[in-house]
């Protein structure tokens, strides 16, 4: 798994959007026994923290110590630094395993073998994420130019899976047809810029060019944002499955 987010761990914790409670509650509704959950590539711990309200114990892992240092704490969350593809957990340990906004970074073959090892026979596996947000039409033009043309060449190849709404990832499970969800916010300009700053493509651009690409659209975007409704809408991505007993991953 690539570590694209250690450098902006504080911003990531502050500006990345939270998943709505109804979506977490919906995922948990498929889990019969709520003893132990796992949030892989936990990042800022937001999903682990939400799961801690439903499960006796929640484990959460990430390869970035800086991310873990900024993660949300709770008494029943156990954080550890380790890879999602090769964990230290016992066979058939978890009732629920969740991966949020990260599965596209994994070696799918290795990762899914590990899920089959550590998920309980009747456990649930969920992949969640969010795609490119939309806003008012005026700001959207600026932001889509930024996304596709300015930082477009700096996205990792794996980003395509998010652009394809996780519909094209391998998913070797008995899949449950899932409801659709979206996330809506009112963002001030500082929050908008803070979120853009967390994009891995922005960080790659800065590393290659010694310039922040956000500066190229900053004034135009600020003017547009100040003259519109500041509403932001994220399409949420969700796939839920259970072990396929006849599938040898």
N, C-alpha and C positions, 0 to 999 in steps of 0.2 A: 504493500500500500504506500502511495506517495504521501509525504507530509507537506502539504501546501499551505498550512494554516498556523504554524507555530509563530511566525513573525508577527501576525496580527491577532494573536490570541485574545488580547484585551478587547480590541474592537469587535472581534467575533462574538465574545461574550456579551458585549453591550448592544450591538446593532443587529445581530441575526434575529429574524422573526421567530417568535414562539409558535408552536403548533397549537391549534385550538383544543380546548378541553374535550369538546364533543367528539373529536377525531380519536383522541387517546382512549376515551371511554368506549367508543365503538370497537376499537381493536381489542381492548381488554374483555369485551363482552363475549368474545369467541373462546376465551380461556376458561376451562372448567375449574382448575385448581390454581390458586394464586399464592403459591409459596415463594417461588424464586423467578425473577426476571433478569434479563441481560440486555444492556444497551451497548452495542458494539460501535466503535468509533464515536464515542459519546460527545466529543467536542466540548462544548461549554456545559454539558450535563443537563440540558433543559428537558430532554425526554426522560432521562433517568429520574429526575426530580418529580416529574409528573407521574411516572410509574410507581414511585415510592408511596403514593397515596393508596395504591391498590394491592401491593404485594408485601409479604413479610420482609423479604430481602431483595434488594436490587444490586446487581453487579454492573459496573460500567467500565469499559476499557477504551484506551486511545493510545496511539503511538507518540503523541505529543505531550511531554510533561508540562509545557507551558499552557496547553489547553486544560489539562487536569488541574493545574494550579489555580485556574480561573473558574472552575466548575462549581455549580450550585451544590451546597452541602445539605445532607439530611442524615439522621442517625442510622437509618437502615440502608444507606447507599455505600457500597464498597467500591472505591475507584482503584484501578491498577493500570500501569503502563505496559501494554502488550499489543501484539498484532491481532487483528481480527481473523486472519487466516490460520494462525496457530496459537491456540489459547492454552492456559494452564488448568482449565476446568475439567471436572469429572465427566465421564460418559453419562448421557441422559440426565443432565443436572437441571435443565431449565424448562419451566412451563411456558414461557414466552421469550422469544428473542426478537429484538427490534434493531434495525439499522436505519438511521435517519440521515439522508442527504450524503451518503458515503458509499453505497454499494458499488457505484460505478468505478470506484478506485481499486476495487479488489481483483485479485486473480480468481475468477469465478469458479474454476474447477477445484482449486485448493480450498477456497472459502466454503463452498457448499458441502464438501466432504466433512469439513469441521462442524458445520451446522447439523448435519446428519448424526454426527458423533455426540454432540452435547445437548441436543434438544430431546426432551422426553418423547416417548412414542405417541402420546396424544397432545403434544405441545403445539404451539402456534408460532409461525415465523412471519414477520411483517417487515416489508420495505416501505419506507415513507420518504417523502422529499417534497420539493417545490420547484416549479419551473420559473421562467422569466416573468416578472411581475408586469402588470399593465397599470396605466394611470390615465390622466387626461390626454386627449389626442395630441395636443401641442407638445407636452413634455415627452410623450411616447415617441414622437418622431426623433427628438434629440437622443433619447435613451436607446432606441433601437439602432440608430447610427453609431452610437458609442459601443453597443454590445456587438454588433456584427462587423462594423467597418474599422473602428479604432482599436478595440482590444480583441476583436474576433480572431485574428491570427495568433493570439497569445493564450487562447484557451487550450488546455490539454485535450488530446483526442477523446478522452473518456467523457468529456462534457456532452458529447452527442447523445448519450443515453438519457440525460436530463432533457435535452431538447426534444427527444422522442418520447417524453413522459414516462420513462422506465418501461415502456411497452415492448422494447426490443432486448431487454436484458434476459439472459437465461434464467429460468425460474422452474427448477425441477421439483415441484411440489404439487400436491393436490390443491389447486387454487380455489379460493372462496371468492365468489363475485362480490366486489366491494362497492360500497356507496361512494359517491363523489363529494369532495369537500373543497372549500376554498377559504382563504384567509384575507380579511380586509382590515386596513388600518388607515388612520389619518397621521401622516408623517410631516413633521417640520423639516426644513431644508437640511438642518444639521444631521438628522436621522437618515435622510436620503443619502447624503454624501458619506456618512459613516458606513452605511450598508454597502455602497459601491466600493468603498475602500477595502472591504473584506473579500472582494472577488479575487480569486487566484489569478485571473488574467491580468488584473490591474497590477498585482505584485510582480508578475512575470514581466510586464511592460516596463515597470520601474527598474527592475534589475537589468534589463537589456538596454534601456535608453537613458537612464539617469534622469527621468522626468516622470511626473505623475500625469497619466493621461486624463485624469479628471479635470486638470487645469485647462484642457483644450475645449471643454464644454461648460466649464463652471459658470461663467457670467451669463451665458445664454440660458442655461438650465435654471439658475437662480431667478432670473427675470420671469421665465415661464412658470416656475413653481409658485412664485409670489402672486401670480395673476390667475391661478386656477385653484381647484378645490382640495388639492393635496391628498386625495384618496389614492390608496395603493391596494391592488388586488393580486394575490398570489394564487395560481392554480396549484392545488395540493395533489401529490402523487401517492398512490397507495396500492400495494399488492399484498395479499394475505394468503398464506398457505399452510398446509400440514404435511407431515412426512408422507411420501408416496411409498407404501410398503413394498411395491414391486420395483421400485427404482433403485438401482445400485449406483449411487453417485461416486 
